């Protein structure tokens, strides 16, 4: 929002190890379409939809028929993991699969069609992929190995300018860290330490994290969004894991070894960084999803090519025709299950977590603040304001003040955090513009103890959780005795 309003022009995102590229793209969307959450999330959704198109073309470049490529795109479109994690959140990292898939597509096309000039585009897109999140690096390394191995000597000269373009596209992050004495590296180390809970990296911790990654990747492939049993006790997880692993093994000797190589390098590197691969942190694995689904579509097509002639040929014995028919039926059931099961899991998630209700409560709070605010008034948000969600006694406190501030920013309502401690509140009010300010907090006796000439209760809002949120109008200059 600050970029869109020309208030700042940063080189990096909030985290200094992530580039600001996505922030500038989102700022452009805000300027064109308006300041609204739907714009921020819609931008991610657009990248996710385009990723399904890229998967189709990647599969085609890998030699799949239009039907096989359509199966790959359909598997991604139906994926509950792709929907929730890579389509609905306005985070830079959620767009990483788009960029990494495009890099793989350009590299495969450059090699197979002998168009090395496409490597320049791959280098440029690779730098943008790194800006969205550094975990894109293993897939970029796999792409470079693939090109280096498959390209002829006279075309390898394109790799150097491609790498230069990658560095140019990533240069804002490099420059920011050079000017900030390696702030990105320090922040990255701190993040890794927090994720690892300060555990030293050892063979034991690496093995534990690798196991967690395997389970998380299995859940991503199965679209298992609601926690369930372990893979060996859950047929859906077991089938998804076997299908994905079998597809990667098939792709290895079939000339499509770029796919398993990218997965292997990512799987081997991530456990050194994080043990967290649950639903939202599954975003670290999302760039692998298009890769594995392209391999799965290739395996289905290869088996289908083997089964169809045997099932339909009248010149073969009935046992062979029976085997061919049974294989074809099994492939149809497997494809149907792979398309339907993730959607069913997605429906389970939405039935269990009614998130729109929570969104409506926070949006309603922001609208009430906007309606009560007078021209020139500052809105002070008590940093400690939280909302229990789900709306029952078993819910957990959510940092509502942070969300409300974002919503007010989108509505161009001036706001600041404040503590309701008397001295802090007095100091903040004294420098606020206008004669009065709005204060949103939970019931605050220290505020209500002020004289009626200094404070007035504007609204007393009761939430579905039973909590109360109070909106006060407070004088900018409190009486001296208060």
Buried (B, 14 or more C-beta within 10 A) or exposed (E): BEBBEEEEEBBBBEBBBBBBBBBBBBBEBBBEEEBBBEBBBBBBBBBBBBBBBBBBBBBBBBBBBEEBBBBBBBBBBBBBBBBBBBBBBBBBBBBBBBBBBBBBBBBBBBBEEEEBEBBBBBBBBBBBBBBBBBBBBBBBBBBBBBBEEBBEEEBEEBBEEBBBBBEEBBBBBBEBBEEBEEBBEBBBEEBBEEBBEEEEEEEEBBEBBBEBBBBBBBBBBBBBBBEBEEBEEBEBBBBBBEBBBBBBEBBBEBEBBBBBBBBBBBBEEBBEBBBBBEBEBBBBBBBBBBBBBBBBBBBBBBBBEBBBEBBEEEEBEEEEBEBBBEBBEEBEEBBEBBBEBBBEBBEBBEEEBEEEEBEEBBBEBBEBBBEBBEEEBBBBBBBBBBBBBBBEEEEEEBEBBEBBBBBBBBBEBBBBBBBBEBEEBEEBBEEBEEEBBBBBBBEBEEBEEBEEEBBEEBBEBEBBBEBEBBBBBBBBEBEEEE
